[in-house]
Amino acid sequence: MTPEFDVIIVGSGPAGTSAAYPLVKAGLTVLMVDAQVDGGISAAPLAPYLTSRTRDEAQWKWLIGEDFHGLNQQEAVSPKLKTPTHAHVFRGFNESNRIDTRHFIGVGSLATGGLSNAWGCGVASLDASDLPALPFDYAELERSYAAVSRRIGISGQADDDLSSYFGLDEWSQPPLPMDPLHQRLLDRYTRRQPSFPALGFRLGRSRVAALSQPLGERKACDLSGNCLWGCQNQALYSAAQELATLKQYPGFQHIQGVLVDDLSRQPDGSWVISDRHASRRVGARRLLLAAGTLATTRLVLKQLNHTAAVRLLSSPTAAFLLWLPSMLGTPRVSTFGLGQLSFALELAAGTCAFGSTFSTTGLPMSEFVSRIPMSKRLAIELSNNLLSACLVGNIFLPGHLSNNTARLRPDGSLSVTGGLQPEAPGLMKNAEARLRRIYWKMGALLMPMSFTLAQPGADIHYAGTLPMRARPDVGETDSLGEVAGLPGVHVVDGACLPGLSEKSHTLTLMANADRIGRALATQR
Amino acid sequence: MKLLITGATGYIGLPLADRAAADGHEVICATRTPCARAHAWLPYDLRDPAPQCPAGVQAFIHLAANTAPESGMGADAEVQAAEALIQCARQASARFIFMSSQTAQASAPTVYGQVKWRIEQAVLAAGGVVIRPGQVYGGPERGLFGLLCRLVRRFPVIPMLVPAPCVQPIHVDDLAASILAVVEREDIRAEVLSLGAVQPISFGRFLMAIATHRVHTMRLPVPVPVALLALLRRCLGQSLGTKLGLERIFSLIHLPTLDTAPSLQKLGIVLRPLADGLHRSGRGQRRQCLEEGKVLLGYLLGSTPPSSLVSRYVKALEQAGKTRPAIRSPLLKRWPVLVSLLDNPGVLAATGGQDLSWRLQAALALAEASPVGARRFLGTHQPRGFVLTLMTLGWIAAKALAWRAVTPLCRPLARRLVLDAGAPRDA
């Protein structure tokens, strides 16, 4: 029996859709499956954030949810995990994919578009030095960076100190306007620019997958400030936006509600996927796994029956609060809710930290109130008076400083244990102290006690469980993500990245998927 | 036990039959109209001869009464009907429990009261138990309670009779529980049990409580001298007065006070507070949760929260499977800012503080997610200037220090503001 498709792609997130384009363009028949069962609610605010907040009596429906979703997620690390408009993005991933975590925050998505439905939109290209021992020519990846960047639309092009660090300006739209606080920060940085290189610090505009100019059906960001809750303009990139375009190719099909649980090899070398109850079985010559690093890892390890622990990379991360005293009493303005300014900080030889700062306006203030060591009533008064002059920041360290493992259990579940390399906490402390000094030079105070190290995995930058190698061993993949021992099964998501730098890795895993897709399209 | 209940479809009978069945009793409803399917039905009318007593009945509970004087049934007939039932019970060697009235007196001003008194004598002579309830209220709006609710709903004023007649309210479910407690107690025989609030309250206050806790409205109390009513009765004459309900009012005025404490103690029944009982849930838990929401949201917002926000808080609690309040104190209701004494790690991080911590966090998120919350949390869009904001920050810091100093001193008070997880809340 000849298989129904040339390629089946498991997962419709950034990796899956990026791999799909070159394949369907080359005329291959492609089936994309994901496990979305309900599309979530569409209660996202229609008016600009501050307008809805002051006027909309029903705002609780999108801030908390009619089923009080937000209240039941009190322990969640990020406000994003609490928004009812994103509930369907995260729901049920670990349970359905049988992933257990210890000291590790494991997040994934069953939804169409995957985690890109609710991402921070941070983009960066990794240069050759970020990816040592790459089993293919870096120029291949560069070509894909260009293709993917143009397709998804990124902004932040600026002739600044981070231009070469991001390496994306060639394909970028102009940056979005900054709020007055970020403007002030950048002004101070520019004025005292000569003193910063010696401190190993570079500041520049954030490069983000948010449109400052329209692209296709999507409109440009109008600074309505609803980034966290759902963008009405679709200015923020989500892989879910790709499906309509992909469906225009005659060879492309997309099915929802398929949770792949098993792969099986047919005598003719083709592969069949089936879900938990084996109620649906489809075959293809090749399988591309893009289910998200954690889910993909389990599928592959289970197929290999590989029970030894594999290393899972993630970026140790922390968050902090910056206060600009000179901006005290400044009114709240509607502004972009994701990263506005980013920094790169050299910590040690070959180890750099990366981070961005955000406006506090689009965030729920209760997030801050519960962290202030005061009674809530006073903490509210404090937030009210102080936070309009504050920014929140995050910082990421390279993935080699993480010490997480993923192990297939005999029952077929994946157990993930989080940890840090011994030097990581010290480097974080160092980063905190230096950032405090550096930001003070820019007139901003890194608030005491605000610098908080997150649990491993909270970054949701997972990678490297099935790394691409020139000569792959068991549990590794070749230059096209093809799993050693499973011919025809390719890992195209974060799982196959051989390394994880401190930079946001989404664009890289998309570019890599595009690269693999291009290569496979010519190998039919 | 097998119980035969007359009047089981009535105001008291309905909850009694349901509760008895829930407690595991077998219930036979002796009523004119068919009862709920859950119980056995024995067609019975006060005007007919006593029914064939089903075998095995261990207790007769006689609730049926002729409340419509125009039915044409005479007082004697009603007494005879009761005597026939007592005879039935005696033959079956079953116990007999009779629902009498606070008005039962040989010289009662109403026929109703006289009839009750005459039946009481027969019951006591046969070794049965007589229950004299005070003002029965709560549950569905039926009977006299239903009439009062409708009146309060309809009229903008509440007559406060001067001098004030008093009532001793008892919730219909508490009365049902008391009757079933009597059923269980073989040792109680040939006795009159008086059941109702130990402290009588004025009838006017009872009506005001209906307005506040049941109808949720404001009603203007208007003093009405009893002498005026007496004059009116004289002018209208006896029959017209009865028609207008004046007689009912006079029977109220002449109500003898019940000494209920010994009976309640004997049965081990604790009556719920009037405000709780008047609430639709009958338990007042939702009301207490609403009060808690008002306190917590008021504390966070620094002003009285909108009622929509308060009920959203209670909905959130219910969604989380929390139906009981965690805090309740007249002090907190008066000064929500006192929640500060609880809102610190000393209380919230201690054992048992988790629940309150969750509630505060929920109230916090809900308070923020409203236009009033946006103003309070996000601040206004108007610039306030550097100096003013700095002064405000200083003031907040001073307040924070003051609370920090006061909190340890107020630990004993703080303990009294929290409800213990195991403590009964209905009392």
Interface residues (C-beta under 8 A of the other chain):
Chain A: L50 R53 T54 R55 D56 E57 Q59 W60 L63 I64 D67 F68 G70 L71 N72 Q74 S326 L328 G329 T330 P331 R332 T361 P364 M365 S366 V369 S370 M374 S375 K376 R377 L378 I380 E381 L382 S383 N384 N385 L386 L387 S388
Chain B: Y299 L300 G302 S308 R312 K315 A316 Q319 A320 V337 V339 S340 D343 N344 W358 L360 Q361 A362 L364 A365 L366 E368 A369 S370 P371 A374 R375 R376 F377 L378 G379 T380 H381 Q382 P383 R384 G385 F386 V387 L388 T389 L390 T392 L393 I396 K399 A400 W403
